[in-house]
Amino acid sequence: MSATDGVNPRPAIRRRLAGWIDALTGIADEATDDDDVRLRKRVAVAAGYVLIIAALQLPALGQGLPLAWFVAVTVPIMTGANLLVLARTRRFTRYVTVLVVSVLLFPAAIEIVLGGLGGASASVVFAFLGPVLALLTLGPQRATAWFVAFLAVVAGVILLDPIVSSTIAPQPYPMRLVWYGANLGVPLGLTFALLRYTDVRRRRAEARSDELLTNAIPASISARLKAGEVRIADRYPETTVLFADLAGFTPWARETDAAQVVEFLDELFSHFDALAAHHGVEKIKTMGDGYMAVAGAPHPNPDHASAALELAKDMLAAVAVDARRAEGALSLRVGLASGAAVGGVIGSRRILFDLWGDTVNTAWRMQSAGLPDRIHVAQSTYELLRGRHEFEQRTPIEIKGLGTMTTYLLRP
Protein backbone atom coordinates (compact mmCIF):
# COMPACT_ATOMS: atom_id res chain seq x y z
CA MET A 1 0.00 0.00 0.00
CA SER A 2 1.47 3.37 -0.96
CA ALA A 3 1.90 6.27 1.49
CA THR A 4 -0.71 8.24 -0.34
CA ASP A 5 -3.44 5.59 -0.17
CA GLY A 6 -6.51 6.88 1.62
CA VAL A 7 -5.41 10.54 1.39
CA ASN A 8 -7.86 12.90 -0.29
CA PRO A 9 -5.90 15.07 -2.79
CA ARG A 10 -8.75 17.55 -3.25
CA PRO A 11 -7.81 19.97 -0.41
CA ALA A 12 -4.27 20.26 -1.79
CA ILE A 13 -5.63 20.86 -5.29
CA ARG A 14 -8.02 23.51 -3.98
CA ARG A 15 -5.20 25.25 -2.10
CA ARG A 16 -3.03 25.22 -5.19
CA LEU A 17 -5.87 26.56 -7.33
CA ALA A 18 -6.60 29.27 -4.76
CA GLY A 19 -2.93 30.22 -4.79
CA TRP A 20 -2.96 30.59 -8.58
CA ILE A 21 -6.11 32.70 -8.49
CA ASP A 22 -4.64 34.85 -5.73
CA ALA A 23 -1.45 35.40 -7.71
CA LEU A 24 -3.29 36.20 -10.95
CA THR A 25 -5.78 38.64 -9.42
CA GLY A 26 -3.33 40.22 -6.97
CA ILE A 27 -0.96 41.79 -9.50
CA ALA A 28 -2.03 45.32 -8.47
CA ASP A 29 -1.91 44.77 -4.70
CA GLU A 30 0.11 47.14 -2.55
CA ALA A 31 1.27 46.46 0.99
CA THR A 32 -0.65 49.53 2.19
CA ASP A 33 -4.01 48.46 0.68
CA ASP A 34 -6.84 47.77 3.08
CA ASP A 35 -9.27 44.91 2.43
CA ASP A 36 -11.75 47.08 0.54
CA VAL A 37 -9.16 48.58 -1.82
CA ARG A 38 -7.62 45.16 -2.42
CA LEU A 39 -11.03 43.71 -3.30
CA ARG A 40 -11.76 46.54 -5.75
CA LYS A 41 -8.44 46.01 -7.47
CA ARG A 42 -8.90 42.29 -7.77
CA VAL A 43 -12.40 42.68 -9.23
CA ALA A 44 -11.00 45.00 -11.90
CA VAL A 45 -8.12 42.62 -12.68
CA ALA A 46 -10.51 39.66 -12.91
CA ALA A 47 -12.68 41.72 -15.31
CA GLY A 48 -9.64 42.05 -17.57
CA TYR A 49 -9.18 38.29 -17.73
CA VAL A 50 -12.89 37.79 -18.44
CA LEU A 51 -12.72 40.32 -21.28
CA ILE A 52 -9.88 38.37 -22.91
CA ILE A 53 -11.80 35.08 -22.71
CA ALA A 54 -14.97 36.72 -24.05
CA ALA A 55 -13.14 38.20 -27.06
CA LEU A 56 -11.62 34.84 -28.00
CA GLN A 57 -15.12 33.42 -28.56
CA LEU A 58 -16.04 36.05 -31.13
CA PRO A 59 -14.82 34.29 -34.33
CA ALA A 60 -17.14 31.34 -33.66
CA LEU A 61 -20.05 33.63 -32.86
CA GLY A 62 -19.32 35.86 -35.85
CA GLN A 63 -19.49 32.99 -38.34
CA GLY A 64 -15.87 33.52 -39.37
CA LEU A 65 -16.29 37.13 -40.55
CA PRO A 66 -12.96 39.02 -40.92
CA LEU A 67 -14.15 41.76 -38.56
CA ALA A 68 -14.82 39.15 -35.89
CA TRP A 69 -11.26 37.88 -36.17
CA PHE A 70 -9.91 41.42 -36.00
CA VAL A 71 -11.78 42.16 -32.76
CA ALA A 72 -10.88 38.73 -31.34
CA VAL A 73 -7.18 39.45 -31.83
CA THR A 74 -7.11 43.14 -30.96
CA VAL A 75 -9.04 43.06 -27.66
CA PRO A 76 -6.98 40.28 -25.98
CA ILE A 77 -3.70 41.88 -27.04
CA MET A 78 -4.75 45.30 -25.77
CA THR A 79 -6.19 43.93 -22.52
CA GLY A 80 -3.22 41.63 -21.93
CA ALA A 81 -0.81 44.52 -22.43
CA ASN A 82 -2.91 46.60 -20.04
CA LEU A 83 -2.59 43.88 -17.38
CA LEU A 84 1.17 43.62 -17.88
CA VAL A 85 1.62 47.38 -17.53
CA LEU A 86 -0.48 47.29 -14.36
CA ALA A 87 1.65 44.49 -12.89
CA ARG A 88 4.82 46.51 -13.56
CA THR A 89 3.67 50.03 -12.65
CA ARG A 90 0.75 49.50 -10.20
CA ARG A 91 -0.94 52.46 -11.90
CA PHE A 92 -4.44 51.28 -11.16
CA THR A 93 -6.39 54.32 -12.35
CA ARG A 94 -4.74 54.17 -15.78
CA TYR A 95 -5.51 50.45 -16.00
CA VAL A 96 -9.17 50.96 -15.12
CA THR A 97 -9.52 53.75 -17.67
CA VAL A 98 -8.27 51.52 -20.50
CA LEU A 99 -10.35 48.60 -19.22
CA VAL A 100 -13.57 50.63 -19.08
CA VAL A 101 -13.00 51.93 -22.63
CA SER A 102 -12.56 48.33 -23.78
CA VAL A 103 -15.71 47.20 -21.96
CA LEU A 104 -17.66 50.02 -23.59
CA LEU A 105 -16.39 49.41 -27.11
CA PHE A 106 -16.22 45.61 -27.16
CA PRO A 107 -20.01 45.03 -26.96
CA ALA A 108 -20.48 47.71 -29.61
CA ALA A 109 -18.07 45.80 -31.87
CA ILE A 110 -20.04 42.60 -31.23
CA GLU A 111 -23.24 44.37 -32.30
CA ILE A 112 -21.60 45.27 -35.59
CA VAL A 113 -19.95 41.88 -36.17
CA LEU A 114 -23.13 39.89 -35.46
CA GLY A 115 -25.49 41.95 -37.60
CA GLY A 116 -26.86 44.72 -35.42
CA LEU A 117 -29.21 44.81 -32.45
CA GLY A 118 -31.36 41.96 -33.67
CA GLY A 119 -28.51 39.71 -34.75
CA ALA A 120 -26.31 40.32 -31.71
CA SER A 121 -29.14 39.80 -29.21
CA ALA A 122 -28.67 43.04 -27.22
CA SER A 123 -24.94 42.57 -26.64
CA VAL A 124 -24.64 46.31 -26.07
CA VAL A 125 -26.13 45.77 -22.61
CA PHE A 126 -22.71 44.40 -21.62
CA ALA A 127 -21.31 47.90 -22.14
CA PHE A 128 -23.20 48.93 -19.02
CA LEU A 129 -20.54 47.04 -17.03
CA GLY A 130 -18.12 49.84 -18.03
CA PRO A 131 -19.66 52.52 -15.78
CA VAL A 132 -20.37 49.83 -13.17
CA LEU A 133 -16.65 48.96 -13.03
CA ALA A 134 -15.83 52.66 -12.88
CA LEU A 135 -18.27 53.09 -9.99
CA LEU A 136 -16.73 50.17 -8.11
CA THR A 137 -13.09 51.12 -8.66
CA LEU A 138 -12.92 54.88 -9.26
CA GLY A 139 -15.85 56.21 -7.24
CA PRO A 140 -19.19 57.87 -8.05
CA GLN A 141 -17.88 61.18 -9.41
CA ARG A 142 -15.72 59.63 -12.14
CA ALA A 143 -18.31 56.95 -12.85
CA THR A 144 -20.88 59.57 -13.91
CA ALA A 145 -18.80 60.53 -16.94
CA TRP A 146 -18.45 56.88 -17.92
CA PHE A 147 -22.22 56.41 -17.70
CA VAL A 148 -22.62 59.28 -20.16
CA ALA A 149 -20.09 57.49 -22.41
CA PHE A 150 -22.21 54.34 -22.16
CA LEU A 151 -25.28 56.26 -23.33
CA ALA A 152 -23.23 57.61 -26.24
CA VAL A 153 -22.21 54.07 -27.21
CA VAL A 154 -25.85 52.92 -27.12
CA ALA A 155 -26.86 55.86 -29.28
CA GLY A 156 -24.07 55.06 -31.77
CA VAL A 157 -25.12 51.42 -32.01
CA ILE A 158 -28.73 52.44 -32.67
CA LEU A 159 -27.65 54.87 -35.41
CA LEU A 160 -25.48 52.22 -37.10
CA ASP A 161 -28.02 49.41 -36.80
CA PRO A 162 -29.89 50.11 -40.10
CA ILE A 163 -26.62 49.87 -42.04
CA VAL A 164 -25.22 46.85 -40.22
CA SER A 165 -28.44 44.81 -40.17
CA SER A 166 -28.84 45.19 -43.93
CA THR A 167 -25.33 43.93 -44.76
CA ILE A 168 -24.65 41.15 -42.20
CA ALA A 169 -26.89 38.12 -41.78
CA PRO A 170 -28.17 37.61 -38.21
CA GLN A 171 -27.28 34.65 -36.04
CA PRO A 172 -29.50 31.55 -36.13
CA TYR A 173 -32.63 31.99 -34.05
CA PRO A 174 -31.75 29.42 -31.29
CA MET A 175 -28.37 31.07 -30.77
CA ARG A 176 -30.00 34.49 -30.57
CA LEU A 177 -32.30 33.21 -27.83
CA VAL A 178 -29.34 31.90 -25.85
CA TRP A 179 -27.45 35.15 -26.19
CA TYR A 180 -30.48 37.22 -25.27
CA GLY A 181 -30.50 35.39 -21.96
CA ALA A 182 -26.76 35.82 -21.47
CA ASN A 183 -26.65 39.45 -22.58
CA LEU A 184 -29.46 40.45 -20.26
CA GLY A 185 -28.85 38.11 -17.34
CA VAL A 186 -25.07 38.38 -16.92
CA PRO A 187 -24.57 42.18 -16.85
CA LEU A 188 -27.73 42.82 -14.87
CA GLY A 189 -26.85 39.98 -12.48
CA LEU A 190 -23.38 41.43 -11.97
CA THR A 191 -24.91 44.85 -11.38
CA PHE A 192 -27.26 43.39 -8.77
CA ALA A 193 -24.34 41.63 -7.09
CA LEU A 194 -22.44 44.93 -6.95
CA LEU A 195 -25.41 46.78 -5.48
CA ARG A 196 -25.96 44.03 -2.91
CA TYR A 197 -22.29 43.98 -1.97
CA THR A 198 -22.23 47.76 -1.63
CA ASP A 199 -25.36 47.78 0.53
CA VAL A 200 -24.05 44.98 2.77
CA ARG A 201 -20.76 46.84 3.25
CA ARG A 202 -22.63 50.08 3.95
CA ARG A 203 -24.84 48.41 6.57
CA ARG A 204 -21.84 46.79 8.24
CA ALA A 205 -20.00 50.12 8.30
CA GLU A 206 -23.06 51.86 9.77
CA ALA A 207 -23.44 49.14 12.40
CA ARG A 208 -19.78 49.45 13.34
CA SER A 209 -20.07 53.24 13.45
CA ASP A 210 -23.16 52.98 15.67
CA GLU A 211 -21.37 50.53 17.94
CA LEU A 212 -18.39 52.85 18.32
CA LEU A 213 -20.66 55.85 18.90
CA THR A 214 -22.77 54.15 21.55
CA ASN A 215 -19.60 52.95 23.26
CA ALA A 216 -18.53 56.58 23.55
CA ILE A 217 -21.86 58.16 24.52
CA PRO A 218 -25.25 56.92 25.77
CA ALA A 219 -27.48 55.27 23.16
CA SER A 220 -30.26 57.85 23.58
CA ILE A 221 -27.80 60.71 23.02
CA SER A 222 -26.36 58.88 20.00
CA ALA A 223 -29.86 58.57 18.52
CA ARG A 224 -30.44 62.30 18.93
CA LEU A 225 -27.16 63.11 17.21
CA LYS A 226 -28.01 60.83 14.28
CA ALA A 227 -31.44 62.49 14.06
CA GLY A 228 -29.71 65.81 13.37
CA GLU A 229 -29.46 67.59 16.73
CA VAL A 230 -26.38 69.78 16.69
CA ARG A 231 -26.10 70.93 20.29
CA ILE A 232 -27.30 68.65 23.08
CA ALA A 233 -27.53 70.11 26.57
CA ASP A 234 -30.02 68.95 29.23
CA ARG A 235 -30.64 69.52 32.91
CA TYR A 236 -31.17 66.43 35.02
CA PRO A 237 -32.85 67.33 38.34
CA GLU A 238 -32.28 64.03 40.17
CA THR A 239 -29.05 62.11 39.73
CA THR A 240 -26.39 60.33 41.74
CA VAL A 241 -22.86 60.73 40.41
CA LEU A 242 -20.19 58.09 41.13
CA PHE A 243 -16.44 58.54 40.98
CA ALA A 244 -14.03 55.68 41.62
CA ASP A 245 -10.24 55.72 41.69
CA LEU A 246 -7.60 53.05 42.18
CA ALA A 247 -5.53 53.86 45.25
CA GLY A 248 -1.88 52.83 44.85
CA PHE A 249 -2.12 52.66 41.08
CA THR A 250 0.66 55.14 40.22
CA PRO A 251 3.51 53.39 42.10
CA TRP A 252 2.25 49.98 40.96
CA ALA A 253 2.11 51.08 37.31
CA ARG A 254 5.61 52.55 37.57
CA GLU A 255 7.03 49.16 38.52
CA THR A 256 4.88 47.02 36.22
CA ASP A 257 5.20 46.19 32.52
CA ALA A 258 3.15 48.62 30.39
CA ALA A 259 1.31 45.84 28.55
CA GLN A 260 0.29 44.28 31.86
CA VAL A 261 -0.98 47.65 33.14
CA VAL A 262 -3.11 48.23 30.05
CA GLU A 263 -4.44 44.67 30.12
CA PHE A 264 -5.39 45.01 33.78
CA LEU A 265 -7.21 48.33 33.29
CA ASP A 266 -8.98 47.06 30.17
CA GLU A 267 -10.30 43.97 31.95
CA LEU A 268 -11.22 45.85 35.13
CA PHE A 269 -13.04 48.71 33.39
CA SER A 270 -14.79 46.28 31.05
CA HIS A 271 -15.99 44.53 34.22
CA PHE A 272 -17.16 47.90 35.58
CA ASP A 273 -18.99 48.60 32.31
CA ALA A 274 -20.90 45.34 32.57
CA LEU A 275 -21.80 46.05 36.19
CA ALA A 276 -22.99 49.57 35.30
CA ALA A 277 -25.22 48.20 32.56
CA HIS A 278 -26.60 45.59 34.97
CA HIS A 279 -27.59 48.26 37.50
CA GLY A 280 -28.98 50.70 34.94
CA VAL A 281 -26.18 53.20 35.57
CA GLU A 282 -24.61 55.16 32.70
CA LYS A 283 -20.85 55.13 32.37
CA ILE A 284 -19.63 58.64 31.54
CA LYS A 285 -15.89 58.25 31.04
CA THR A 286 -12.61 56.89 32.34
CA MET A 287 -9.75 59.16 33.37
CA GLY A 288 -6.51 57.25 33.67
CA ASP A 289 -7.25 54.89 36.55
CA GLY A 290 -10.47 56.74 37.45
CA TYR A 291 -14.03 55.83 36.51
CA MET A 292 -17.10 58.09 36.39
CA ALA A 293 -20.74 57.03 36.10
CA VAL A 294 -24.18 58.48 36.81
CA ALA A 295 -27.60 57.12 37.78
CA GLY A 296 -30.65 59.13 36.75
CA ALA A 297 -29.18 60.57 33.56
CA PRO A 298 -29.77 60.65 30.68
CA HIS A 299 -32.68 58.36 31.62
CA PRO A 300 -34.60 59.26 34.81
CA ASN A 301 -34.40 56.74 37.64
CA PRO A 302 -36.44 57.46 40.80
CA ASP A 303 -34.12 55.16 42.79
CA HIS A 304 -30.90 56.59 41.36
CA ALA A 305 -29.05 56.70 44.70
CA SER A 306 -29.68 53.01 45.40
CA ALA A 307 -28.61 52.02 41.86
CA ALA A 308 -25.35 53.95 42.19
CA LEU A 309 -24.66 52.48 45.63
CA GLU A 310 -25.24 48.90 44.43
CA LEU A 311 -22.86 49.54 41.54
CA ALA A 312 -20.25 50.91 43.95
CA LYS A 313 -20.51 47.80 46.15
CA ASP A 314 -20.06 45.49 43.16
CA MET A 315 -17.09 47.55 41.93
CA LEU A 316 -15.38 47.10 45.29
CA ALA A 317 -15.98 43.36 45.08
CA ALA A 318 -14.61 43.26 41.53
CA VAL A 319 -11.42 45.06 42.51
CA ALA A 320 -10.98 42.69 45.47
CA VAL A 321 -10.86 39.85 42.95
CA ASP A 322 -9.10 41.45 39.97
CA ALA A 323 -6.46 43.26 42.02
CA ARG A 324 -4.98 39.96 43.22
CA ARG A 325 -2.75 40.12 40.15
CA ALA A 326 -1.33 43.35 41.59
CA GLU A 327 -0.36 41.39 44.73
CA GLY A 328 -2.51 43.53 47.02
CA ALA A 329 -1.03 46.82 45.86
CA LEU A 330 -4.36 48.26 44.67
CA SER A 331 -7.63 49.21 46.31
CA LEU A 332 -10.62 51.29 45.28
CA ARG A 333 -11.97 54.56 46.63
CA VAL A 334 -15.57 55.37 45.68
CA GLY A 335 -17.42 58.65 46.17
CA LEU A 336 -21.13 59.40 45.65
CA ALA A 337 -23.14 62.60 45.63
CA SER A 338 -26.76 63.25 44.66
CA GLY A 339 -28.55 66.21 43.15
CA ALA A 340 -29.04 68.10 39.92
CA ALA A 341 -26.55 68.03 37.05
CA VAL A 342 -26.22 69.41 33.55
CA GLY A 343 -25.25 67.02 30.75
CA GLY A 344 -24.32 67.54 27.13
CA VAL A 345 -22.17 66.54 24.19
CA ILE A 346 -18.86 68.30 23.69
CA GLY A 347 -16.40 68.09 20.83
CA SER A 348 -16.83 67.58 17.11
CA ARG A 349 -14.22 64.89 16.42
CA ARG A 350 -13.81 62.74 19.52
CA ILE A 351 -17.20 63.55 20.97
CA LEU A 352 -17.98 62.99 24.63
CA PHE A 353 -21.11 63.09 26.76
CA ASP A 354 -20.19 64.75 30.04
CA LEU A 355 -21.76 66.14 33.22
CA TRP A 356 -21.21 69.39 35.09
CA GLY A 357 -22.41 71.04 38.29
CA ASP A 358 -22.01 71.04 42.06
CA THR A 359 -23.17 67.42 42.29
CA VAL A 360 -20.33 66.31 40.02
CA ASN A 361 -17.77 68.35 41.96
CA THR A 362 -19.02 66.99 45.28
CA ALA A 363 -18.89 63.37 44.07
CA TRP A 364 -15.33 63.90 42.92
CA ARG A 365 -14.38 65.32 46.32
CA MET A 366 -16.05 62.37 48.05
CA GLN A 367 -13.81 60.04 46.10
CA SER A 368 -10.60 62.02 46.62
CA ALA A 369 -11.28 62.42 50.37
CA GLY A 370 -12.45 58.83 50.77
CA LEU A 371 -10.77 55.78 52.20
CA PRO A 372 -9.44 52.70 50.36
CA ASP A 373 -12.03 49.96 49.88
CA ARG A 374 -14.80 52.17 51.26
CA ILE A 375 -17.78 54.00 49.78
CA HIS A 376 -17.83 57.66 50.83
CA VAL A 377 -21.13 59.53 50.31
CA ALA A 378 -22.19 63.13 50.62
CA GLN A 379 -25.05 64.30 52.84
CA SER A 380 -27.29 64.48 49.74
CA THR A 381 -26.87 60.75 49.04
CA TYR A 382 -27.10 59.79 52.71
CA GLU A 383 -30.51 61.49 53.00
CA LEU A 384 -31.83 59.32 50.13
CA LEU A 385 -30.44 56.04 51.49
CA ARG A 386 -30.60 56.22 55.29
CA GLY A 387 -32.90 53.66 56.77
CA ARG A 388 -32.12 51.21 53.97
CA HIS A 389 -28.37 50.99 54.53
CA GLU A 390 -26.09 51.46 57.52
CA PHE A 391 -23.66 54.37 57.47
CA GLU A 392 -21.14 55.77 59.89
CA GLN A 393 -20.76 59.51 60.11
CA ARG A 394 -17.28 60.90 59.67
CA THR A 395 -15.92 63.80 61.66
CA PRO A 396 -16.72 66.93 59.63
CA ILE A 397 -13.91 67.29 57.11
CA GLU A 398 -12.63 70.12 54.98
CA ILE A 399 -13.43 69.45 51.34
CA LYS A 400 -11.35 71.50 48.95
CA GLY A 401 -13.52 74.03 47.16
CA LEU A 402 -16.62 73.11 49.19
CA GLY A 403 -15.69 73.94 52.78
CA THR A 404 -16.43 71.86 55.87
CA MET A 405 -18.87 69.03 55.15
CA THR A 406 -20.51 66.21 57.06
CA THR A 407 -20.03 62.99 55.10
CA TYR A 408 -20.68 59.29 55.63
CA LEU A 409 -19.04 55.94 54.97
CA LEU A 410 -21.09 52.87 54.12
CA ARG A 411 -20.58 50.23 56.77
CA PRO A 412 -18.81 47.15 55.32
C-alpha positions in Angstrom: 0.0 0.0 0.0 1.5 3.4 -1.0 1.9 6.3 1.5 -0.7 8.2 -0.3 -3.4 5.6 -0.2 -6.5 6.9 1.6 -5.4 10.5 1.4 -7.9 12.9 -0.3 -5.9 15.1 -2.8 -8.8 17.6 -3.2 -7.8 20.0 -0.4 -4.3 20.3 -1.8 -5.6 20.9 -5.3 -8.0 23.5 -4.0 -5.2 25.3 -2.1 -3.0 25.2 -5.2 -5.9 26.6 -7.3 -6.6 29.3 -4.8 -2.9 30.2 -4.8 -3.0 30.6 -8.6 -6.1 32.7 -8.5 -4.6 34.8 -5.7 -1.4 35.4 -7.7 -3.3 36.2 -11.0 -5.8 38.6 -9.4 -3.3 40.2 -7.0 -1.0 41.8 -9.5 -2.0 45.3 -8.5 -1.9 44.8 -4.7 0.1 47.1 -2.6 1.3 46.5 1.0 -0.7 49.5 2.2 -4.0 48.5 0.7 -6.8 47.8 3.1 -9.3 44.9 2.4 -11.8 47.1 0.5 -9.2 48.6 -1.8 -7.6 45.2 -2.4 -11.0 43.7 -3.3 -11.8 46.5 -5.8 -8.4 46.0 -7.5 -8.9 42.3 -7.8 -12.4 42.7 -9.2 -11.0 45.0 -11.9 -8.1 42.6 -12.7 -10.5 39.7 -12.9 -12.7 41.7 -15.3 -9.6 42.1 -17.6 -9.2 38.3 -17.7 -12.9 37.8 -18.4 -12.7 40.3 -21.3 -9.9 38.4 -22.9 -11.8 35.1 -22.7 -15.0 36.7 -24.1 -13.1 38.2 -27.1 -11.6 34.8 -28.0 -15.1 33.4 -28.6 -16.0 36.0 -31.1 -14.8 34.3 -34.3 -17.1 31.3 -33.7 -20.0 33.6 -32.9 -19.3 35.9 -35.8 -19.5 33.0 -38.3 -15.9 33.5 -39.4 -16.3 37.1 -40.6 -13.0 39.0 -40.9 -14.2 41.8 -38.6 -14.8 39.2 -35.9 -11.3 37.9 -36.2 -9.9 41.4 -36.0 -11.8 42.2 -32.8 -10.9 38.7 -31.3 -7.2 39.4 -31.8 -7.1 43.1 -31.0 -9.0 43.1 -27.7 -7.0 40.3 -26.0 -3.7 41.9 -27.0 -4.8 45.3 -25.8 -6.2 43.9 -22.5 -3.2 41.6 -21.9 -0.8 44.5 -22.4 -2.9 46.6 -20.0 -2.6 43.9 -17.4 1.2 43.6 -17.9 1.6 47.4 -17.5 -0.5 47.3 -14.4 1.7 44.5 -12.9 4.8 46.5 -13.6 3.7 50.0 -12.6 0.8 49.5 -10.2 -0.9 52.5 -11.9 -4.4 51.3 -11.2 -6.4 54.3 -12.4 -4.7 54.2 -15.8 -5.5 50.5 -16.0 -9.2 51.0 -15.1 -9.5 53.8 -17.7 -8.3 51.5 -20.5 -10.4 48.6 -19.2 -13.6 50.6 -19.1 -13.0 51.9 -22.6 -12.6 48.3 -23.8 -15.7 47.2 -22.0 -17.7 50.0 -23.6 -16.4 49.4 -27.1 -16.2 45.6 -27.2 -20.0 45.0 -27.0 -20.5 47.7 -29.6 -18.1 45.8 -31.9 -20.0 42.6 -31.2 -23.2 44.4 -32.3 -21.6 45.3 -35.6 -20.0 41.9 -36.2 -23.1 39.9 -35.5 -25.5 42.0 -37.6 -26.9 44.7 -35.4 -29.2 44.8 -32.5 -31.4 42.0 -33.7 -28.5 39.7 -34.7 -26.3 40.3 -31.7 -29.1 39.8 -29.2 -28.7 43.0 -27.2 -24.9 42.6 -26.6 -24.6 46.3 -26.1 -26.1 45.8 -22.6 -22.7 44.4 -21.6 -21.3 47.9 -22.1 -23.2 48.9 -19.0 -20.5 47.0 -17.0 -18.1 49.8 -18.0 -19.7 52.5 -15.8 -20.4 49.8 -13.2 -16.7 49.0 -13.0 -15.8 52.7 -12.9 -18.3 53.1 -10.0 -16.7 50.2 -8.1 -13.1 51.1 -8.7 -12.9 54.9 -9.3 -15.8 56.2 -7.2 -19.2 57.9 -8.1 -17.9 61.2 -9.4 -15.7 59.6 -12.1 -18.3 56.9 -12.8 -20.9 59.6 -13.9 -18.8 60.5 -16.9 -18.4 56.9 -17.9 -22.2 56.4 -17.7 -22.6 59.3 -20.2 -20.1 57.5 -22.4 -22.2 54.3 -22.2 -25.3 56.3 -23.3 -23.2 57.6 -26.2 -22.2 54.1 -27.2 -25.8 52.9 -27.1 -26.9 55.9 -29.3 -24.1 55.1 -31.8 -25.1 51.4 -32.0 -28.7 52.4 -32.7 -27.7 54.9 -35.4 -25.5 52.2 -37.1 -28.0 49.4 -36.8 -29.9 50.1 -40.1 -26.6 49.9 -42.0 -25.2 46.8 -40.2 -28.4 44.8 -40.2 -28.8 45.2 -43.9 -25.3 43.9 -44.8 -24.6 41.1 -42.2 -26.9 38.1 -41.8 -28.2 37.6 -38.2 -27.3 34.7 -36.0 -29.5 31.5 -36.1 -32.6 32.0 -34.1 -31.8 29.4 -31.3 -28.4 31.1 -30.8 -30.0 34.5 -30.6 -32.3 33.2 -27.8 -29.3 31.9 -25.8 -27.5 35.2 -26.2 -30.5 37.2 -25.3 -30.5 35.4 -22.0 -26.8 35.8 -21.5 -26.6 39.4 -22.6 -29.5 40.4 -20.3 -28.8 38.1 -17.3 -25.1 38.4 -16.9 -24.6 42.2 -16.8 -27.7 42.8 -14.9 -26.8 40.0 -12.5 -23.4 41.4 -12.0 -24.9 44.9 -11.4 -27.3 43.4 -8.8 -24.3 41.6 -7.1 -22.4 44.9 -6.9 -25.4 46.8 -5.5 -26.0 44.0 -2.9 -22.3 44.0 -2.0 -22.2 47.8 -1.6 -25.4 47.8 0.5 -24.0 45.0 2.8 -20.8 46.8 3.3 -22.6 50.1 4.0 -24.8 48.4 6.6 -21.8 46.8 8.2 -20.0 50.1 8.3 -23.1 51.9 9.8 -23.4 49.1 12.4 -19.8 49.4 13.3 -20.1 53.2 13.4 -23.2 53.0 15.7 -21.4 50.5 17.9 -18.4 52.9 18.3 -20.7 55.8 18.9 -22.8 54.2 21.6 -19.6 52.9 23.3 -18.5 56.6 23.6 -21.9 58.2 24.5 -25.3 56.9 25.8 -27.5 55.3 23.2 -30.3 57.8 23.6 -27.8 60.7 23.0 -26.4 58.9 20.0 -29.9 58.6 18.5 -30.4 62.3 18.9 -27.2 63.1 17.2 -28.0 60.8 14.3 -31.4 62.5 14.1 -29.7 65.8 13.4 -29.5 67.6 16.7 -26.4 69.8 16.7 -26.1 70.9 20.3 -27.3 68.7 23.1 -27.5 70.1 26.6 -30.0 68.9 29.2 -30.6 69.5 32.9 -31.2 66.4 35.0 -32.8 67.3 38.3 -32.3 64.0 40.2 -29.1 62.1 39.7 -26.4 60.3 41.7 -22.9 60.7 40.4 -20.2 58.1 41.1 -16.4 58.5 41.0 -14.0 55.7 41.6 -10.2 55.7 41.7 -7.6 53.1 42.2 -5.5 53.9 45.2 -1.9 52.8 44.8 -2.1 52.7 41.1 0.7 55.1 40.2 3.5 53.4 42.1 2.3 50.0 41.0 2.1 51.1 37.3 5.6 52.5 37.6 7.0 49.2 38.5 4.9 47.0 36.2 5.2 46.2 32.5 3.2 48.6 30.4 1.3 45.8 28.6 0.3 44.3 31.9 -1.0 47.6 33.1 -3.1 48.2 30.0 -4.4 44.7 30.1 -5.4 45.0 33.8 -7.2 48.3 33.3 -9.0 47.1 30.2 -10.3 44.0 31.9 -11.2 45.9 35.1 -13.0 48.7 33.4 -14.8 46.3 31.1 -16.0 44.5 34.2 -17.2 47.9 35.6 -19.0 48.6 32.3 -20.9 45.3 32.6 -21.8 46.1 36.2 -23.0 49.6 35.3 -25.2 48.2 32.6 -26.6 45.6 35.0 -27.6 48.3 37.5 -29.0 50.7 34.9 -26.2 53.2 35.6 -24.6 55.2 32.7 -20.8 55.1 32.4 -19.6 58.6 31.5 -15.9 58.2 31.0 -12.6 56.9 32.3 -9.7 59.2 33.4 -6.5 57.3 33.7 -7.2 54.9 36.6 -10.5 56.7 37.4 -14.0 55.8 36.5 -17.1 58.1 36.4 -20.7 57.0 36.1 -24.2 58.5 36.8 -27.6 57.1 37.8 -30.6 59.1 36.7 -29.2 60.6 33.6 -29.8 60.7 30.7 -32.7 58.4 31.6 -34.6 59.3 34.8 -34.4 56.7 37.6 -36.4 57.5 40.8 -34.1 55.2 42.8 -30.9 56.6 41.4 -29.0 56.7 44.7 -29.7 53.0 45.4 -28.6 52.0 41.9 -25.4 53.9 42.2 -24.7 52.5 45.6 -25.2 48.9 44.4 -22.9 49.5 41.5 -20.2 50.9 44.0 -20.5 47.8 46.2 -20.1 45.5 43.2 -17.1 47.6 41.9 -15.4 47.1 45.3 -16.0 43.4 45.1 -14.6 43.3 41.5 -11.4 45.1 42.5 -11.0 42.7 45.5 -10.9 39.8 43.0 -9.1 41.4 40.0 -6.5 43.3 42.0 -5.0 40.0 43.2 -2.7 40.1 40.1 -1.3 43.3 41.6 -0.4 41.4 44.7 -2.5 43.5 47.0 -1.0 46.8 45.9 -4.4 48.3 44.7 -7.6 49.2 46.3 -10.6 51.3 45.3 -12.0 54.6 46.6 -15.6 55.4 45.7 -17.4 58.7 46.2 -21.1 59.4 45.6 -23.1 62.6 45.6 -26.8 63.3 44.7 -28.6 66.2 43.1 -29.0 68.1 39.9 -26.5 68.0 37.0 -26.2 69.4 33.6 -25.2 67.0 30.7 -24.3 67.5 27.1 -22.2 66.5 24.2 -18.9 68.3 23.7 -16.4 68.1 20.8 -16.8 67.6 17.1 -14.2 64.9 16.4 -13.8 62.7 19.5 -17.2 63.6 21.0 -18.0 63.0 24.6 -21.1 63.1 26.8 -20.2 64.7 30.0 -21.8 66.1 33.2 -21.2 69.4 35.1 -22.4 71.0 38.3 -22.0 71.0 42.1 -23.2 67.4 42.3 -20.3 66.3 40.0 -17.8 68.3 42.0 -19.0 67.0 45.3 -18.9 63.4 44.1 -15.3 63.9 42.9 -14.4 65.3 46.3 -16.1 62.4 48.1 -13.8 60.0 46.1 -10.6 62.0 46.6 -11.3 62.4 50.4 -12.5 58.8 50.8 -10.8 55.8 52.2 -9.4 52.7 50.4 -12.0 50.0 49.9 -14.8 52.2 51.3 -17.8 54.0 49.8 -17.8 57.7 50.8 -21.1 59.5 50.3 -22.2 63.1 50.6 -25.0 64.3 52.8 -27.3 64.5 49.7 -26.9 60.7 49.0 -27.1 59.8 52.7 -30.5 61.5 53.0 -31.8 59.3 50.1 -30.4 56.0 51.5 -30.6 56.2 55.3 -32.9 53.7 56.8 -32.1 51.2 54.0 -28.4 51.0 54.5 -26.1 51.5 57.5 -23.7 54.4 57.5 -21.1 55.8 59.9 -20.8 59.5 60.1 -17.3 60.9 59.7 -15.9 63.8 61.7 -16.7 66.9 59.6 -13.9 67.3 57.1 -12.6 70.1 55.0 -13.4 69.4 51.3 -11.4 71.5 48.9 -13.5 74.0 47.2 -16.6 73.1 49.2 -15.7 73.9 52.8 -16.4 71.9 55.9 -18.9 69.0 55.2 -20.5 66.2 57.1 -20.0 63.0 55.1 -20.7 59.3 55.6 -19.0 55.9 55.0 -21.1 52.9 54.1 -20.6 50.2 56.8 -18.8 47.1 55.3 
